[in-house]
Amino acid sequence: MTTATDTTAGATQSSGGTTAATATGQTEGSASTTQGAATSAAADAAGQTGAAGTTDGAAQTGDEAPWQDGLAGDLKTNPLFRTYKTVDDLAKAHDHLTKLKGATAAELLKIPAKPQDQAPEDWAPIHKALGVPEDPKDYKITLAPEAAADAPALEGVLRELGGKAKFQPAQMAAVIETLNTLGQQAEAAEVAAREAETRTVTDTLNKEWGAAAEGNRRAIGKLMRDALGGQIDEAAQADLERTVGANLTLSRILAHAIGKMAEPEGPEGGSAAPAARQLSPAGAQAALNALQGDAEKMKALNDRGHPQHKAVLEERRHLLAQARGEKRPDSVG
């Protein structure tokens, strides 16, 4: 019995061992199979990933090719463009450069490398962009009267100069403004000098002529008007009087001539009193001037009780009438 039991036990043990072994084998086999399947799946996944990686790698290899290779001609080898990693970098640089220069490429002008060696046509685009007229006649020139006595001739010179020098309109305007200013300054200086000379002459003649000074000046003015027969306008007359007034010698000569006109000849060449005959208006004015400059006659004229008062008063009345161009009050016909 013991043997049987042992055999059974052994068998059982043996059977259990077999069963365990079998179970263990099956378990390990199943795990191995599962692991193998997992490994196979991983391998497939890796394979798929590898395939995708290969595709991506091919795409990456295409992207890594320099973008400059797509440019035309020599541009693809131009080292300037090789400094930019991407097209965006190039675009940003161009935008920055444009803002820095303040102008687009179309707005920029190229100055010839050697201006003195360039033909006129090389400068034509630059001159046109700067507004230089193609025809010098198109320059706008307005000269002040003081700038030149012969404005048309000066305008021609300026147009010729502007055409040769290729003046821009603003430059020509600056030249004209300068000429006008210089002309006006010269005119003002001339007027100031003439006025200063006139003051000097006036002061000198006032001392020489005394009380007759103002009358002499009126007589000189009337003499000039009568001599010209009225063929002169007021502005020219005023200018003539200013000219005479600034000339000491001429003023003295005219005053002397008027004085002689106030001394008519009497019978047989003798002198007659100024009031004894009809005088010209200028002669009568000169005689009035002489009367006013005569201290004794003025004393008699202003003193009713003076014995010569009536004679001087009558003489003055006759001279006033003749100075106005009237006949002597006692003249017949």
Summary of the structure (lengths in Angstrom):
residues: 333
radius of gyration: 61.3
end to end distance: 210.7
largest distance: 218.2
contacts: 776
relative contact order: 0.04
helix: 76%
strand: 1%
